[in-house]
């Protein structure tokens, strides 16, 4: 299951991001956890080796609750990836976080169930700290990159991750809103945590596509509306990823790269 292919930086996203990498070649990565969502596209951005994997598959065949997150993250690790940029479409829970803006989340609340969310099922008990879910090295880089493109950017926010594929009820949405959480999504857990277990730096870019239900009578969102807003903003997100990749110091040390230190008794 080993591969001779190599990459420095990984990107998870939708199939629209394939054009990120010019002259990309696709490779299949075998993992001990089964098949990843699709082939990995390999190429260069700003002189750095980049691996792109569509988390839902190229044809969007995997709904959020069926994504093989462990295989996707393991594939990146097998390639030697040490930094992952993870854009996705998200809903807003607060009026101040407007559709079309972007949030570089700093916190996460897991409301999923039944997902395979660890590489450490034994026999050695391993407790990895997840107090701060997103990388302290990559977050400032992402914030600066987004703002350099004049994108309305929120430099912190909590994303609540729901199981999907259904959207929230009005009561659920009001509950999340009342907690002060800003963003709602279906894929950030366990994606972010599995990266931490593999000691990979991980940053999320939440593209706000809609207001979630339950905000002063705003009409419930549809999947079609979400995709339309995401498509309109695709180029902005791709430009931002390019600038983030350009600014990453591949030699930078980070606490994420030492996540397993002290995690075992």
N, C-alpha and C positions, 0 to 999 in steps of 0.2 A: 504493500500500500504506500510505499515511499515514492516520492516524485523528485526528479532532478530539476523541475521548474522552480523558479525563484521570483519573489516579488517583495517589495519593501512596504508598500502601503495597500490596504484593501479598501474597497468601496462596496457597500450594500446599497441597493436601490431598485427602482423599477426598470423595465426593459428599455425605457426611453433613454437610459444613460449609456447604452452601448456606444453611442457616438462620442462619448468622453474620450475614448482611446482610439487614436488613428492607427490604421493598419494592425488592429488587434488580431491575435490568433487565439482560438478557443481550445482549452484543454479540459480533459475530464480528470477529476481527482477522486480516487477511491479513499474511503474513510472506514474506520472500525464501527462507525455508527450508521452505516448505510449511505445512500446516495444523497449528495447535496441537491439543492433546488435545480441546478442546471450546470452546464459547462462554465468554466471560469474564463473570462476574456483577459488576456495578458497583453500589456504594451507599455508605453512610456508616456508620462506627463511631466513636463518641466525637467526632463532628464532622469526621472525617478521611475523605477519599475512598479507598475500599478496592476493590481488584480481586481476585476469587477465581477460581482456575482449578483444576479437578480434574485432577491430573497423569495419572491413568489414564483420563480421560474420565468423563462422567456415569454411564455404565452399566458402568464398569470394563472397557472393551473393549481397552485397551492394556496388555499385560504389561510389566514393567519394561524388558526389553531392546528393546522396540519403541516406547517413548515418544519423541516428537519433542522432545527436550529443548531443542534450539536454537530451534525455533518457539515453545515455551512461554516461554522467557526473552525472546526477541525481542518477543513480544506484550506482556510486562510493560514492557519498555523503551519500546516504541512508545506506551504509555499514560503515560509519564513517571514510572513507579514508581522510587523510589530506595531503598526498603527492602522486603525480602521475609522473611516468616515462613513456615517450611516444616516443619510437623508431619508425622510419619509413624509407622507401626507398625514396631517393630524387635524383634529378639531380643536376649537377654542372653547374654554369654559368661562372666560372672562371677557367682558366687552372691550377692555383696553387692548386685548390681544386680537388684532383684526385679521380677517382673511387677507392673504397676500403677504403678511409679515412672516418673519421667521424667528424661532425660539431656539436658543442653544441651551438645552435643558441642563440643570445641575442636580435635579432630584427625580426620583422615580417611586411610584406606588404600584405594587403588583396586585391586580385583581383577576389574574388568570387562574386556571385550574387544570391539573392533569398533564401539564407540559413537561417533557423531559428537560430538566433545568440544571443538571450538574454532570460533570465528568467523574465525580468522586462518589461512586456508590459503594465504596469499600474495596478491600478490607481495611484500609487505613482511613480513619476519620479525618476529614479535612474541612475546616471552617474558615472560609475566605471572607475578609472584611469587605462590606459593600456599603459602608456608611455614606460614602460619596461615590455614587454610581458612575459618574462620567469623568474622563481624564482631565486632571488639572493642567497638563501640558498642552493638550489639543484645544481645550475650550477657548482660551484667549486667542489662539490662532484663528479659530473659526469665527469668533466675534469680530475680530479685526478685518478678516477677509470679507465677511458679509457687509460690514459697514463701508469698506472701501469701494463697494459696488453700489452704494446708496440704497441698500436694502433696509427697510425698517426692521430692526433687530432687537429682540429682547434677550439680554445677556444672561438671564437665569429664568428658571421655571420648573415646575414639577409636572411630570407627565404621569397620568394614571393609565395603566395598561389594562384594557379589558379583554375578555376571552375572544369575543367575536364568534362567528362572522356577523352577528346581529349588532345593530347600533343600540345605544342606551335607551332605556325608558325615560320619560320626563322626570320621574322621581329619582332615578339613579343619577341623572345629569345634575339635578338640583342639589343632591347630596354631595357630589364631587365639587360642584361650584362652591357650596357652602364651606368646604374645607380650605378654600383659597387656592386650589390647584388650578393651573393655567391650561394644560394641554391634555388631550385624550387621544389614545392610539391603541393599536392592537398587536404591535410586533416588537416593541422595545424590550419586553421581557419574554424569554430569558436571553435575548441576543446580547444585551449589554453585560449581563452577569457572566455568561459563558466566556465572553472576551476577557473578563477579569480573571476567571479561573485559569485561562491560558496565558495570563500576563501580557495581554495585548492592550495597548492604549485604545480607547474607544470614545468617540464623540458623536452626539446626535445633532442633526439639524432638522427641526420640526418645521415644515412648511405648512402654515395654517391655511386650510382650504375652505373652512366653514365655521360657523358657530354651532356648537352642539345644541341639542334640544333643551328646552327648559330655561332659556334666557329671555325673559320678558316677551314670551309669545312668539319668538322667532320660529319660522316654519321648520319642521324636521328636515334633516339633510337626506339626500339620496346619494347612492354610490356614483351615479352619473354626474351629479354636480361636483362631487369631490374630484373625480377624474378630469373634468373640464378645467377646473382651477389649477390642478396640478400640471396639466399639459401646458397651460398658458405660462406657467412659471418655470417650466423645465429648463429653459436656457439660462435663467438667472441662477438656478441651483447648480447647473453644470459649470457655469463661470465661477461660482463660489468654490466649488470643489477643486477646480484647477488652481485657484489662488491658495487654497488651504494646502494642497499637495506641494505647491511651489515653496511654501513657507515652513514646511516641516523639516526640522533638523533630524536627519536619520541617525545621527550619533547621540542625540539627546537621551539622557537617562531620565527615568520617571518612576514614581512609586508604583505605577501599574506593572512595571516590569519586575517587581519584587513582591507581587501580591501573595505568593505562597510562603514567603518568609514568616515564620511564626504561626502559620495556619494549621500546623500539625503538632500534636503533643510530643 
